[in-house]
Amino acid sequence: MMHSVAILGAGIGREHMLGYRALPELFTVQTVCDRELERAEQLAALAPGCGAVSGIDAVMDDRKIDIVDICLPPHLHGPVALMALAAGKHVICEKPVAGSVAEADELMAAAERAGLLFAPVFQYRYGRALYQLAGLQDRGLCGKPLVATLETHWNRGAEYYAVPWRGRWQSERGGAVLGHAIHIHDLVTRFFGPVTEVTSLLDTRVNDIETEDCAAIAMATDSGGLVTSSVTLGGATDSSRLRLIFDALTAESRRNPYAPGAEDWSFTARDPQRQDAVDAALAEIDAEIAGRPTGFAGMFLEVSNHLNGLPADLVTVEDGVRSIELVAAIYHAARSGERVSLPLDRSLQICADWVPEDEAE
Ligand SMILES: NC(=O)c1ccc[n+]([C@@H]2O[C@H](COP(=O)([O-])OP(=O)(O)OC[C@H]3O[C@@H](n4cnc5c(N)ncnc54)[C@H](O)[C@@H]3O)[C@@H](O)[C@H]2O)c1
């Protein structure tokens, strides 16, 4: 079955549009909504028959729309997702899916109650090297997760922060931990399992903003894996790197910041005699994934599979909630100096709101 989509927000919404256009037999983009109508019209022009509107209500009232795809500034994600679910629409939502753990929980409950899909956007999972690593793990060739190092070393300056919603607690809801490293943190949990413990140091050292732009984070996952994550927005270039050490295999990315799985990774067996088995498995996996779309199209294909009752490699609403819970835990650990366990105790104030008191409206 073909699904009809409304894209809300014409910034990164443009990349979403290209993703849907790569799957014309599965999706039609019915409407683009942006409060700057001209931006909506320009993006709508990329899809045949696509309309443009400036008001969100018009999308909610349109019975022809099956899926609302939220590409709006972060503080609007939760409220607009709740409106869409109440209007009977499936939701695809850009990161961060919510501005607090309480809001993420509310979204999950609302989607479950309505029997509708809430799909968080973590398109980095959908890349060739990540498909390969998942295939190796499924075949039992990785072994037990031991340690991982993650780098999100990007370059963001005054021009980036000239967009008014960025860099402010009330509208961006967080800094590099919430906005940038959230992708790589999602990726590591895909292979090492959910985070169970966190310690962190955060600082604002690059830009004159309210939120953090440097971080040193240590995490343990439910598989026993130990993860260190280094984050800054003061890199000379945009570079992301992952090194995942399992007891039977080491997987290492290159430095592609926005699609880490798009470039070849190295997969090295710890026992040199097992390298042939790894290489043979990689050849088999490559044949299986030939032609599988990547990035946003890769993610949207799985959304379509799920909605059509087919097996789907989906980012779940639970993954989305966990991504927000991890952000809250990182903030809590940095502010308290404590080691924080997850799942978080929902009675903690940090679950209600992590915006520092002196920044609250
Ligand atoms: N997955 C990724 O790789 C990725 C990359 C970039 C941004 N993002 C996320 O996407 C979201 C949007 O980021 P962006 O960089 O596209 O921002 P942006 O500011 O470039 O675009 C947001 C758009 O939303 C519109 N808008 C704002 N309020 C509106 C309202 N009330 N009604 C209708 N339209 C409204 C704005 O006019 C703007 O065109 C953020 O949450 C960001 O974190 C994700």
The ligand as an ORCA input file, in Angstrom:
! r2SCAN-3c Opt
* xyz 0 1
  N      18.577     13.793     10.960
  C      19.475     14.705     10.658
  O      20.562     14.391     10.183
  C      19.168     16.160     10.891
  C      19.917     17.145     10.231
  C      19.567     18.496     10.431
  C      18.529     18.838     11.296
  N      17.852     17.839     11.932
  C      16.754     18.165     12.865
  O      15.669     18.630     12.095
  C      14.951     19.654     12.814
  C      14.879     20.904     11.943
  O      16.196     21.375     11.729
  P      16.564     22.272     10.447
  O      18.052     22.371     10.453
  O      15.881     21.764      9.247
  O      15.930     23.677     10.890
  P      15.512     24.902      9.939
  O      15.362     26.060     10.859
  O      16.446     24.974      8.783
  O      14.097     24.449      9.343
  C      12.947     24.394     10.143
  C      11.788     24.926      9.310
  O      10.621     24.876     10.134
  C       9.843     26.047      9.835
  N       8.950     26.325     10.971
  C       9.311     26.772     12.202
  N       8.219     26.894     12.989
  C       7.155     26.510     12.244
  C       5.762     26.411     12.485
  N       5.238     26.733     13.680
  N       4.958     25.987     11.483
  C       5.474     25.660     10.268
  N       6.788     25.752      9.981
  C       7.627     26.153     10.942
  C      10.855     27.145      9.592
  O      10.313     28.204      8.813
  C      11.959     26.383      8.858
  O      11.844     26.455      7.449
  C      15.721     19.865     14.109
  O      15.102     19.138     15.137
  C      17.095     19.293     13.830
  O      17.719     18.772     14.991
  C      18.150     16.528     11.738
*
